[in-house]
Amino acid sequence: MSVKEESPRQEAARQGIVLRSLLAVLAAATVACSASPLVPSEVRELDRAEARWAARPFRAYSIEMKTSCFCPPIINEWARVEVVNDSVTRVVLVDGGTEVSAAERPSFRTVEWLFSTIHSAQDADWVKDVVATYDPLLGFPTHVSFIPKDGVLDAGSVHYLRNAAALPSP
């Protein structure tokens, strides 16, 4: 039985297919290794939500939030956070109405801080993904999950926000 030899044209075509296949695998691996936690459509959604929040008809606000993470336990409870001049000025736990001490207040963040954290996750080497949803009217994040890369311990968090409202003018 004889082996049929390829013509130069057939050999070139076969090598071209192999080369294109290798390039496709290399390109896919490069994209997978350098993929950003937020895809372009998510960045656009984030920008639109942040613009809605910036356009809200009030500056001083209260918002209820809680965070799930390996953090101070007090932030794992629903709390009403009051923000004036971009600073947390008062925090009251929703269940029971207990005011959080000034010493514990720095554990609570503003909506603006959360937007900034979502943006900075784009460049964070520990973040695998960010999953976020936003209030359709005011734009504040209602749910944000920072998902760490495999093997990164004690890094992820989930933030829940609801009931944003204007604070009365002083």
N, C-alpha and C positions, 0 to 999 in steps of 0.2 A: 504494500500500500504506500502510495507516495503522498507526501505533504504538499499541498498546493501553496505555492509562494504568492505573496501579495505583490501587487504592482506598486510602484513608487507612489502613485496617486492614492491607492487604498491605505498604504502605510501612513502617509501624511494625514489622511482623514482620521484614521484611528488614533494617531498621536494627538491630533487636534482635539478630539473628543476627550481623551484622557487629560490633557492639559486644561481644558475648560472645566472639567469635573473637579480637578484639584483646585483650581482657582475659586470655584463656587464654594467648595468646602472651606477653604481658607477665608473667604469673605464672610461666610456665615459664622465661623469661629471668632473672627475679629469683631463682628457686630455683637455677638453674644457676650464677649469678654468686656466690651466697652459700652454696653447699653446703659443708657441713663435710666434712673429710677422712674422718671416721668417721660412719656412719649410726647411728641409735639402736640397732639390733640389735648393731652392732659395739661400741658403748659398753657395752652390757649384758654382752656376752661379755668385754670387757676388765675390767669390774668384777668379774665372777664369777672370772676367772682371777687377778686380783690378790687377791681374798679367799682363794682356795685357797693362794696363795703365802704370804700373811700367816698362815694357819692351819697351815703346815707344822710338823712336830714338832721342828724344830731352828732355831737362830738363825744360828750360824756355818756357812758352807757353802763348797763348791767347785763350780764350774761351768765347763764348757768353752765357749769362745766364739770367734768370729771376726767381723770386720766387713769388708764390701766398701765402700770409698769412696775418695775422694782424701784420705787421712789418712796418718798415719805407717805405713809399710809393715809394721811389726811386728804391727799389729792385724789384718792380712789373713791371718794364720796362726792355726791353732787353738792356743789357749792354755788352760791350766787356771788359773782365777782363784780365789783364796781370799779370802773375805770374812769379817771378824770385826768386830763392832760397827759394821756398815754401812760399813766401810772396806776397800778392797782392801789386803791385807797381804802377798800373795805372788802372783807370776805365773810359771808354768813353761810353756814352749812344748811342745806335745804331741809334735811330731816332734823328737827329739833330747834332750828333757829339760832344755834350757838354761833357767836361771832368768833372768827379765827384771830388768834393773837397776832400782834405786829411782827413777832419773831417768826411765825409760820407763814405770814403773808407772801414772802418772796417765792414760795413754792408754787404760787398761782400766777398765771401768765395772762397776757392780753391777747386779743384776736390778732393784733398786728404782729406780735411775737410769733404766733402760730403760722401766719402767712410767711414771715421771714424764714422760719424753720423749714417750711415746705420748700421754699426756693433754695435754701442752702443744702437740702438733701440731695439736690442734683449733683453736687460735688463731693458729698461725703463718701468716703471709701468703704464704710460699713453698711450702707443702705443698699438693699437689694431692690426694694420697691416701695412706692408710696401710693396708697389708695385713699382717695379723698372724695367727699361729697360736700356740696355747698348749699346753703339756703337759697332758694330760687329768687326771693325778693331782696334780701339785704346782702347776700353774698358771703356771709361768714361761714367758715368750715363747720359742718355739722358732725362730721366723722372723718378722722384722719388716722390711718395706720402707717407707722414707719416700720417696715419689715426688714430685719437685718439679714445680711448674707449668711449662708450656712457657716457654722463654726464660730460666729460672733456671739458671745454670750452676754447676757444682761444689757441688751442694747435697744430692743424694740419698744414701741409704746403705741397706745391707742388713745386718741383724744375724742371726747364727745362734747358737743356744745349745743345749747338750745336756748330759746326764750330771750333773745337779745331785745333790749328795750332802752329807750332814752331815760337818762336820769333827769330828775327835775332840775331846772336851772337854780343856782344858788341865789 
